[in-house]
């Protein structure tokens, strides 16, 4: 049944996709690729936007390519519209109508548009699930939303130049019945979002948050918590009477501390409202402690006064080291409870046995289950056997029953069960402490990555990519989907502008802000790109793979610095790092082999061209001889035949001479092209340290193999395309 249901779902999706393609055709863009996801040399059911790479991204906290908003409470409008992408980037051309397909000026696609109070999300192309997001426009980044004057059915959105979308202009055509509703909601929501972002309250909250998180403010709060606790300890020691001046001073100080802690809690709630504040357990503890303190003062409830001592736990929320310890203990409580449960079961078994065996001999300590439990707990806690069950009787004989009961209790409860509880507590405490240290190490590693230079600016993306892919094939698919996400206008190439705009939209731990200098590092000064400094899909794959490898090498170096005093770890990381370092001699040998094969093909092509040229020259000379024979024959015939036939033969002869002249021109042109192609090939061959195409004239590639690395540098060999 499950297999049939899955097959039905796949068939339904394929039917929807076929209907979509039937409406819009194949959308061939520049002959580069046709369908995004279906014709990418992948499985035919593998859509480019279903997931990102492997199945692991389903469990990731935040996928790189996000999903459309799906909370009904937040969605204002949710509708399928036509997205119009201006290919030429120039002035507005005649707009396609409702039923129009792609044109030279615009590319038209059906997209799902979702408008919320914060963002306008645009769905992915060819996504049958209707869940994956391809692009988004924060409403506070909208400069203007209007209906085009030449076509009121098209809405144009202009974004901020320095914003999330880098000044891109979006045009889309909603259904005719909802155009005015879309325009009105976009304008109203964008105004509200801009006002909310630029409000004075948010400005003051940012200032206060910065001051509150400062080290001096947190130090003052921690000092006051300690002073309040010391005051409670002094009150417990002095035990002043209600009418004493000391008691009044202590109560006044306690009220002052309570007011200060209340104000501090209110400020914390205002600057972190709402979910960041409530989701912090330390803030919840502050709320409970301060609320109990005010209830005790307002109701004059003396029983609640001792709860003021719990305020000292607020110190753990202010000091990082204490917070780690308390967090580790908290995480160890639940596993320790399971160990206590096992210990309780064994203790209960001994209590039942002791009650049944010795309730008549010692009813005071073993008369009931609860009495026996207390007796056993006393023996385990204080290692004291205080009861009326002596091991030696009056005659000096050993009471083997009592001795066996006591020994088994000591071995099972004290030596085994109690140690298991302690071991579980320590194991989970150590594990939680290691986890906290690993989080801190990860934070320091991310900080170290930001200090690296000449990285290309893609460190956050590379870090996330290493989590999402297991195999090289999965990595290739993921890189391809990243490329298609950046190539929003389907031109088959991306440039600096596309990369800068697209990288900012990936859900990484920090926003990627690509600079022209970073782009030059990525394309290696022009080696990894086309002459116009654009990157195609294959070049992008090579570039990303190289960046991932360099990212791992940089991380190995940073981790070595973090483990400087752990000799074994440092040696292991150093060995690992050496294995990842490029061997220039291996690259030289690879390039030498490629050049040898290249010149071998060039020589074969030259021999073929020269042979064809020789044949054409022989044909041309044979045709010239035939022409001269025909001319002499024509003169002889002119003396015999009448003048009309001679005129006709001369006309044919003139036509043949014209054809032979054209053939000579073709042969001469072919020779020029052969020479030009040979010169261009030599010019394309890279010249490094004195090595060029002239060093391998005639395809003598063995000369290159004999050269040492001192004469040969790193370069990527050109691969010319020959047309026979």
N, C-alpha and C positions, 0 to 999 in steps of 0.2 A: 504493500500500500504506500509506504514512504517513497519507494522508487518511482511508482507511477505518479504520485503527487509532484515529486521533483521534476519528472519529465514534462508534466503538464505545465509547471511554472516556467521551465525553460522554453517550451513551445510558445507559451503566451508572450514571453519577452521577445522572442525572435519575431513573432507576428507583429508586435508593436514596432519593432525596429524596421522590419520590411516595409510596413505601411509608412513609417516616417521617411525612409529612403525613397519610396515611390513618389512621395509628395515633393521632395527636394532634390532628387537626383543624386549623383555621386559626389558633387562638390569638389571637382578636381581643381586644385590650386597650384598653378605653375608647374604641373606635372610632377610635383614632389611626392605627395601622398594623397590618398583619396579620403578614406574614412578614419576618423580619429578613434582608434581602438579596434576596429574590425579588420582593417587592411594594414596592419603594422607588423606583419610577419610573425604574428602570435596566433594562439588558438582562436578559432573563429568565435567562440563564446566569451573570450576574454575582452571585456570592455575596458577602455583606457581609464575610466573613472570609477570602476568598482574596486574600492579599496585603494591601496597605494603601492604595495609591493607584495608582501607575504601576508599570511593570515594573522601574524602577530600584531599587526597594526589595529586589529579589531579590539585588542585588549590594551592598547596604548592609552595613556591619559589624554593625549591630544594629537590626533592624526595630522600629518603635514598638510594634506589637502582636506579641508574640513567639510562638514555637512551643512545642509540648509537648515535654518531654524524650523523646529517642529513643535514648539510649545504654542498651543492655540491661544493662550492668554496674551502672548507677545505679538502674534501675527495680526497685522492690520489688513494686508492684502496679499493674496496668493493666487497667481494666475499665470497662464502660459502666454507669452508675448513673442513678437518677432524682434530679435536683436539685429540691428543694422551696423555693420562694421565697415567704415570707409577705408577702402584699400589704398587709395592714392594719398590720403591724408591732406588733400587740398581743400578748395572751397566746396561747398555743398553741391553735389551733382543732382540731377533729377532723381527723386526718391522712388524706390520701388513701391508698387502698390501692395494691397493686402495679399494678393495671390502671386506676387512676383517671386521669381527665383533669383539666384545669384546673377550679378551683372559685373561689368568691368569696373564699376565704381563702388559697388556695395556687395558684401557677403551677407546673406540673410539666413538666419538659423532660428529654429524654435527653441526657446529657453523658458525655464520656469523662473519667474520673478517673485520674490518673497520680501515684503516690506514689513519691518518691525519698528518699534519706537527708537531703535538705535542704528539700524543698518538696512540697506537694500542689498539683498543677496541674489546672485544670478546663478542659476543651475548650470550643470555641466552639459555639454553637447553630447548627443547620442547616449544619454544615460537613461536607460529604461526604468531604473529604480526611482528616479525623481527625487533622490536624497542627497546627491553629491553636489557640493558647491564648487563652481569654477572661479567666481570672482565676487567681490563684495565692495560696497561703497558706504563707508561710515557717513551718516547723515550730517554730522558736523563738518565734514569736508566738502559738502556741496556748496559751490559758489552761487549757482543759479540753476533752477529747474524751470523749463519753459516749453511751450509748444512751438515748433518751427513755423515761421511765418509762411513759408511756401507749402507747408503740409501740416495742418493742425492736428492730424492724426498721429504724428510722430513727436515724442517727448525727448528733449535734449537735456542732458545733465552735464554741467561743467564742474569739475572738481578743482580743489586748490593745488597750486603748483608744487608746494612743499608738503602736501598731505599724503595720505595713504595710497592714493592712486596717481600721484605725480602729475596732476593737471590733465589727465586723460578726459576726453569727451565721449560720453555714452549716448547712443540714440536707440530707442526701441519703440515699437508700435504695439500698444495694447489693443484689445478688442475695441471696436468703435463705440460700444455701449458704455465702456468704463474709462475712456480716455480722460474725461474731465475729473472723474473721481481719483484716478491715479495722480494727475497733476496737482489737484488740491491737497491730497494727503502728503505727497512728497514735499510740497512747499511748506505746509504747516508743520510737519514732523521735523524737517530740516531746520526751520527757524527755532523750534523748541529745543532741538539738540544743540544748536549753536549757543542759544541763551543759557542752557544748562551747563555747557562746557565753560563758557566765559563768565559765569555768575561769580559774584564776589564771595559767596559762601564757599564755593569750591576753592577759590584762591586762598581764602583765609585758612581753610582746612589743610591745604598743602603746606602753608607756612607753619601752622601749629604742629602738623604731623612731623615736619622736619625738626622742629625744636624738641618735640616730645621724644623722638627717637634718638636724640643726642645723648652722648655718654654722661654729660654733667647732670642732666635732668634725671636720668635713670639712677645715677649714683645718689642724688639727694633723696629720691623716693626710697631706695634700699636702706639708706641711713635712717630714715624716719621709721621704717618698719622695724629695724633692729632696736631703735630707741623705745618704741611702743612695747616691744616684747620685754625689754629690760625693766620698763616701768611696771609691767604686770608681775614680773618676778619679784621686784621690790615690794609691791603691794602684798603679795603672798607671804613674804618674809616678815614684814612689819606688822601685818594684821591690825591696821589702825581702826579705831572706833568711828562710828558714823559722825560724831560731832567734832572730831579732831581736825585741826587745820591740815594735817598731812593727808587725811582722807579727802578733804575738799580740793586740795591741790591736785591729787591724783585723779579725781573725777573730772576736774577742769581740763587736765592734760589729755585724759582719755577722750573727752568730747572734742577737743581740738584735733586730735589725731583722726577721729572718726570723720569729722568734717573735711579734713584735708584729703583723706582716702576717698571720700565720696566725690569730691571735686575732681580728683585724679581719675576716678572711674568714669565720671561723666565726660571728661575731655577725651579719654581713650575711646569711649563709645561714639562720640561725635566724629572723630577723625577717621575711624575705621568702620563706620556704620555701613551695612548691617551684617552681611554674612561673614566678612573677615573677622568681625568682633565676636559674633556668637559661636563661630566654629573654633575659636581658641579656648581650650579647656581652662587655661589660667584666668581668662576673663570671667568665665562662669564661676570659678572658685571665688574671685573677688566679689562678684554679685552676691553669692550666698553668704559670705562672711560679713560683708557690710550690711546686708539686709537684716541678718540676725542681730547685729549690733544695734541697729536703730530700733528693732522690735523690742529688744531688751531694755533700751533706754526709755522708749515711749510707754511701754507697759509696766516698767519698773519690775521686770521679771528677774529675780535674783538667780534662778536656775540657768538662765542663758548667759550670765556674766562670764563664766569660765570659757565660753566659746571664743572669747577674744584672743585666747592663746593661739588659735588656729591662724591668726593673721600672719604669723611668721612664715607660713607656707607660701604667702604671696611673694616672699623673697626669692623663691625658686623661679618665679616667672620673670624676675628682673635680672638675675645673674645667670649667665650662659652655662657655667660649669655646674651649678646646682641644678639647673633645669635638665641637663643631660642625665645626672644621677637619678633624679626623681622620675624622669621619663623611662629610664631603664628599669627601675623598680616597678613602675606601673605596668610595663609590658611583661614583667616576670610574674605578676600576681596571678593571672589566669592559669598558666601552666602549674604554678605552685598550688593553686586550689585543687587541681586534679590530683596532685601528689598527696595533699592533705585528705582528700576524699578516700584514697587508697589506705592511708594510715588510719583514718577513722573506721574503715571497714575491719581492718585487722584488730584494732582496739576493741571494737564492739564484739567481735568474736571471742576475744579473751574475757571480756566482761560477762558475756552470756555463760561461758564455761565456768568462770570463777563464781558467779552467782549460783549456778546449779550445784557445784561441788562443795562450796564452803559457806553457804548461807546459814546453816545450822551451827557450824563451829565458830563463826565470827559474824554474827548478824549486824554488828555495828559497822563493819567495813565491807561486808559482802552480802548484806541482807537483801538489797534490791539492785537493779541494773544501774541506777544512777549512783548509788553508793560505791559499787564496784568500779564504775568508770572513774570516779574521783580518786579512789585508791590507786588505780593503775596510773592515772595522770600524775599523781603525787610521786609515785615511784619513778616514773620516767623523767619528770621534771627535776626532781631533787635527788634522785638515785638513793632513795631511802625506803626500806621495807618496814613500815610501821603498822603492824596489825597483830592479831592473836593467832597467827598461823606460823608457829616456829618450825624451822627445818629439822631441828633436833628435838626429839620427844624427851619425856622425863627419864626414860631408861638409857638415854644416850644413843638411841638408834636414829638413823636418817629416815625422815619421812619422804620417801621417793616420789610420791604424788605431788606434794607441795614443791619439792625441789625441781621436778620436771616442769611444772607449771611456771615456776619462777625463771628457770633457765631459758625456756622457750620464749617467755615474754621478753626477757632481756635481749635475746638474740634477734627476735623478729621485730619488736617494737623499737628498741633503743639502737641496736647495731645496724639494722637493715632499713626499716621504714623511716625512721627519723633521719638517717643519712641520705636516703633517697629524696626526702623533702628538701634538705639543705643543698643536695647536688642539683636538683631541678632549679632551685632558686638561683644558685650561682651560675649554672649553665645559661639560663635565660637572661640573667643580668649581664653576664659577659657578652652574650650574643647581641643584646640590645645596645650595650656600650660600643661594641665593634661597629654596629650599624650606624650609630651616631658619629663615630670617627670616620667611617667611610663616607657619610654624607658631607662631613667637613672637608675630607680629602677631595671629594668631587667638586665642592665649591672652590677650593683652592686651585684645582686643576682648571676649572673654567676661568678663573681669574688669570692663571698663567697663560691660557690660550689667548686672552685678550691682549696680553703684552707682547705676543709674538709679532714679528714684522714680516712683510712680504708674504702674507698667507693667502691673499686673494679675497679675504673678507667673508668666506663661506664657512667658517668654523662652526657656527650653530647648526647649519644645515648638515654638515658632514657628521657632526655628533649624533644627530637624530637618524641619519641614514644608516649608520653602523648598527643601530638597534633594530632596524626594520628588515634587513636582508640577511639571508643565510647563505645562498649560493650565488655564483656569478650570473646565472640566468635570471634570478630574481633581481639582482642588482641592475642588470641591463633593462629589465622591464621598468623598474622604478625610475632609472635615469631617463628612459624614454617618456615616461609620464610627466616627469618634471619638465622636460623639454617642451612637450605639448602644452603644458600649463603655462609656460612662459611665452610660447608662440601663439598668442591670443588671436592674431589675425590670419593664421594658417598660411604664412608665406614660406614655410619650410626652413627659415633661418631666423636667428635672434641676434640682436645687437646689444650695445650697452644699455640703451633706453629700456628695452624689453626686460633685460635681466635686472636692472635697477628697480623697475616697477614690480616685477613678479616676485623677486626675492623678499621684498618687504611683507608679502602677504602669506608667506609660509608660517605655520604655527610652530615656531622654534622657541627655545627658552629665552632668547633675546632677539630683537628685531634686526634683520640683516639690512644694513645701509651701505650698498655698494657704491664705491667711488670710481672715477676714471682710472686712478692709479691701481685699484684692485683689479679692474678689468684688464689692464695691461699685463698685470702679473698672471692672470688666468690664461690669456691668449699668448703668453710668453713673448710679448713684443711683436706679435704678428705671425709667429710660427704656427700657432694652433687655430688659425682662422683663415677665411677667404681674403683675397686682396682688398675687398671693401670693408674688412674688419668685422664681418658677420660670421656667425658660427652655424654650421648645419648640424643635423642630428648625429652623424658619425663623429664629427669633431667634438661635439658636446660630450658624447660618451667617453671618448679618450681623455678629454680634459677632466671630467668628474672622477674617473678612475685614478688618474694621476694625482688629483687633489686629495682623494681619500687616502692614497698611499702616503703622501707627504704629511697628511694630518695624523696618521698613525705614528709616523716617525717623530713628529714634534711631540706627540703625547708621550711616547717612550722616553724622550729626553726630559720632559717635565717630570714624569713619574720617577725617573732616576734621581733627579734633584730632590724630590720629596722623600726618597728612601736612601738618602746619602749614607746613613749610619747602619743600614741593614745590608751587610756585606753580601749575603747570599742573594737577596733580591736585586741588589745593584748589579752583581755579576750576571745574573740571569737576564735582566733587562738590557744590559750592555751587549750580551751575545745576541739577543733578539734584535737589537737595533742594527748591529752589524749585518745581520742577514737581510735586513730591509734596505740597506744602502745600495744604490745603483752601482754596478760594476761597469765603468766606462769602456773597458776592453770588450766585454760582452756586447755592448751596444755597437762598438766599432765593427766587431766581426759580423754582427747582424746587418749593418748598413753595407759592409763590403760585399756580402752575399747578395743583397738586394741590387746593388749597383752592377755586379757581374751579370746577374740575370737581365737587368735592364739593357745593358749594352749588347748582350747576346741577342735580345729581341731587336734592338736597333740595327745591328749588322744584318740580321736576316731580312729586315724590312728594306734596308738599303740595297742589298743584293737583288731582292725581288723588283724594286723600283728600277734599278739599272738594267735588269734583264728586259723588263717591259719596255723601257725606253729604247733599248737596242732593237727590239722587234719593231717598234713603231718607226724608228729611223730606217730600217731595212724596207719596211712597207712603203715608206715615203720615197725612197730611192727607186724601188721597183715601179711605183706609180709614175715617177718622173721619166723613167726609160720608156714606159708604155706611152706616155704623152708625146715624147719625141718621135716614137715610131708612128703614132697616129698622125702627127703633123706631116711627116714625110709621105705617109700614105695618102694623106689628104691632097697633097700637091700633085701626086701621080693621078689620083682619081679626078682631080679638077681638069686634067687634060683630056680625060676620056669621057666623063659624064657631062651632062649639061650643067649650065651655070646654077640652076635652082637647087639641084642636089648638092653641089659643092657648097653653096651658101648654108644649107641645112647642116652639113657635116662640120663646117667651120663654127657654127653656133654651138653644136654639141661639144666641139673641141674647146671652145672658150669656156663653156660651163664646167667641163672637167678640170680645166686649168684653175678656175676659181675655187673649185672644191679642193684641189691639191694645195692651193695657197692657204686655205682655211686649215687644212690638216697640218701644214707646216707650222702655222701659228699655234695650234693646239699642242704640238710636240714641243715647241719652244717654251710655251707657258708651263707645260708639265715639268720641263727641266728646271725652270726657275722656282717652281713650287717645291720640287725635291730639294734643291739647294737651300731654299728658305726654311723648310721644315728641319733640315739637318742643322742649320745655324741656330734656330730656335731651341732645338733639343739641347745643343751644346750650351746655350745661354741659360736654360732652366737647370742644368746640372749644377748643384751647389759647389762653390769654390771655397775651400777652407784650408788656410795655411799653405797655399800654393797648389792645391789639388783641384783639378777641374776636369772638364770633358776632354781637353786636349791631352791629358795624361793617359787617357784610355782610347786614343784614336784607333779605330779598327776593332774595337771590342776587346782589347787586350786587358781583361780584368785582372789577370794574375799580377800585373804591376801594382795594383792597389792593394792586393793581399800581402804583398811583400813589404809594404810601408809600415813603419812602426807607429805607435800611438802619438808620438811627438809631432808627426806631420798630419795627423788626422783629428779633426774635432767632431763634436756632436752636431748632427744635423738630421733633418727628416728628408729622405730622398724624394724628389718629385717623381710622380708617376704619370707620364704623358699618355694621352689617348690618341692612337693612330687610326686614321680612316683610310681603308684600302680603296 
